[in-house]
Amino acid sequence: MKKHSATQVVIPCRGSYMHVIKPYSFDANTPEKYSMTLLIPKTDTKTIEKIKTAIKAAIEEGKSKLAKAGGGIPKNLKQPLRDADEEGMEDPSYEGMMFINATSRTRPQIVDRKVQPITDPEEIYSGCYCNVSVNFYAFNVGPNRGIAAGLNNIQKVKDGERFAGGPSAEDDFEALPDDDEADDDIFG
């Protein structure tokens, strides 16, 4: 495993809401960013502890940015690591998961198991399993103070069932014969 800063961690996860090939904006008032949601099973306590340690390091590093006028750090800091069950996520793929929304203004590098670049956009999708490099940092924007997750790089580890809104083409269609007569039967 490579050596990282105290605020950076590589997170084994399942990717969701993957906008890592082209930047995306959730509304007209927000700049486009590359983003993804990292799903971490609650049973992966080792990874969750590494994330919590990196978040604590980001709080320590960002004390001056996070401090209120009185000098203390607010108790209600926005946190990047959240419990999907407590948040009331209705998506069944989020059951029993912790999650982090990570973003970047620059496109993350995306590699395969052998650290070779993935160039086919179909290879990286919501539902695949990844190792994701994330850097936690403090933010102070208006009334909001907290720790955010910066999306660095992605290593696809293995395929998984796609998180998709509809059926696949294989579910919708049957293979057709290769002759024109069959086309005449279908289209008249």
LUMBA-43410 format. One record per residue (C-alpha): x, y, z. Coordinates in pm, whole numbers, plus 32768, in hexadecimal, padded with zeros to 4 digits. Layout:
! LUMBA-43410
     xx     yy     zz
      X      Y      Z
...
***
This chain:
! LUMBA-43410
     xx     yy     zz
   8000   8000   8000
   8082   8159   7FA4
   80CA   8260   80AE
   7FCF   837F   80BC
   7FA0   84B9   818C
   7EDA   84A3   82D0
   7DA4   8530   8225
   7DAF   8445   80FA
   7D2C   82E1   80F5
   7CEE   81D5   7FEE
   7B8F   8151   8022
   7B1B   7FFD   7FA0
   79AF   8038   7F42
   7896   800C   7E4D
   7860   8139   7D6D
   770F   81E2   7D48
   769C   831C   7C90
   77DE   830D   7BC7
   7821   8452   7B0C
   7994   8412   7ADA
   79B1   8419   795D
   78FF   8566   7926
   78C0   8672   7A2E
   775C   86A0   7AA9
   7691   87AA   7B5C
   7563   875B   7C33
   74C9   88B0   7BEC
   7506   89EC   7B20
   75A1   8AA4   7C4A
   76AF   89A2   7C8E
   77EC   8984   7BBC
   7825   883C   7B09
   7902   8745   7BC2
   7972   85DF   7BA6
   78CE   851B   7CBB
   786C   83CA   7D44
   77D4   8331   7E7A
   78A9   822F   7F2C
   77E4   8117   7FD6
   789E   8072   80F4
   7804   7F4A   81AE
   77D8   7F92   8321
   7880   7E42   835E
   79C6   7ECC   82CC
   7A2D   7F63   8418
   7B9E   7F76   83B7
   7B54   805F   8290
   7A5A   812B   8359
   7B60   8164   8469
   7C62   81D4   8364
   7B61   82CB   82DB
   7B10   8352   8437
   7C84   837E   8480
   7CB5   8440   833A
   7B85   851B   838B
   7C16   8568   84E5
   7D5F   85C8   843E
   7CA1   86B0   834F
   7BF0   8754   8477
   7D3F   8786   8523
   7DDE   880D   83E5
   7CB8   88F8   83A4
   7C83   897C   8505
   7CB2   8AE8   84A3
   7BBF   8AC6   8380
   7ABA   8A12   8453
   7ACB   8AE9   858C
   79A5   8BC8   85E3
   79D6   8D32   8645
   7A05   8CC4   87B0
   7B26   8BE5   874A
   7A8A   8A8E   8777
   7A30   898A   8675
   78B6   8961   8656
   782A   8816   86D2
   7740   87FB   85A5
   784B   87EA   8495
   77CF   8753   8350
   7869   85FA   8334
   78B5   853B   81F1
   7886   83DB   8280
   7714   8398   82AC
   7639   826F   8309
   7546   821A   81EE
   7453   8171   82DE
   7446   82A5   83C1
   7420   838A   8292
   72EC   82C5   8223
   737A   8265   80D0
   726C   819A   8021
   7351   80FC   7F1C
   7382   7F8D   7F81
   74EF   7F99   7F12
   752E   8091   8030
   74AC   7FA9   8143
   75B6   7F61   8248
   76A3   805D   81AC
   7765   818F   8210
   7795   8285   80F3
   786A   83AB   8086
   7828   849E   7F69
   7978   84FA   7ECF
   79AA   860B   7DCA
   7ABC   86AD   7CFC
   7AD7   87C5   7BFF
   7BDE   86FA   7B43
   7B9F   85A8   7AA3
   7C1E   8486   7B74
   7D0A   838D   7AD8
   7C58   8241   7AAD
   7D23   80FF   7AA0
   7CEC   7F88   7AA6
   7D74   7E83   7B99
   7ECA   7E96   7AF1
   7ECB   8015   7B05
   7E98   8032   798D
   7DB9   8152   7917
   7C4D   80FE   78D3
   7BE8   81AE   7793
   7A93   810E   7752
   798C   81DD   780D
   78AB   80A7   7822
   79AD   7FFF   7906
   7970   80EC   7A2A
   7806   80FA   7A9E
   7724   810F   7BCD
   7736   7FB9   7C70
   78A1   7F5D   7C27
   7998   7F21   7D41
   7ABC   8012   7D64
   7BD9   808F   7E35
   7BB0   8208   7E48
   7CB6   8300   7EBC
   7C0F   8413   7F89
   7CA2   8545   8035
   7BDD   85DF   8154
   7BF1   8757   8189
   7B4B   886B   8253
   7A57   8961   81B7
   79AE   8A9F   822F
   78A7   8B25   813E
   77A7   8C18   81C7
   76FF   8B79   82F4
   7783   8A1F   8298
   78BE   8993   8334
   7938   8831   831B
   7A0F   872D   8277
   79EA   86D6   8107
   7A6B   85B0   803B
   7B43   85FC   7F0D
   7B3C   84F5   7DFA
   7CA0   84A3   7D8B
   7CBD   8362   7CBF
   7BFD   8220   7C81
   7C72   80B9   7C55
   7B64   7FCC   7BD6
   7B87   7E84   7C91
   7A69   7DB3   7C07
   7918   7DBE   7B5E
   77D4   7DC2   7C1F
   7664   7DCE   7BCC
   761A   7F22   7B32
   7549   8016   7BF9
   7461   807A   7ADF
   7308   810B   7AC7
   7283   8023   79BA
   72A2   7ED2   7913
   73C8   7E76   7836
   73A5   7E49   76BD
   73CF   7CD0   76F5
   729E   7CD9   77D9
   71CC   7D97   76D8
   721F   7CEC   758D
   724B   7B97   74F0
   7352   7B52   73E5
   72C7   7B70   7283
   7317   7A94   7158
   7407   7B23   7057
   731A   7B12   6F2D
   724C   7C21   6E83
   7113   7B46   6E79
   7101   7B52   6FF2
   7115   7CCF   6FDD
   6FEF   7CCC   6EEA
   6F29   7BFF   6FE6
   6F6F   7D00   70F5
   6F4A   7E45   7030
   6E57   7DD5   6F1C
***
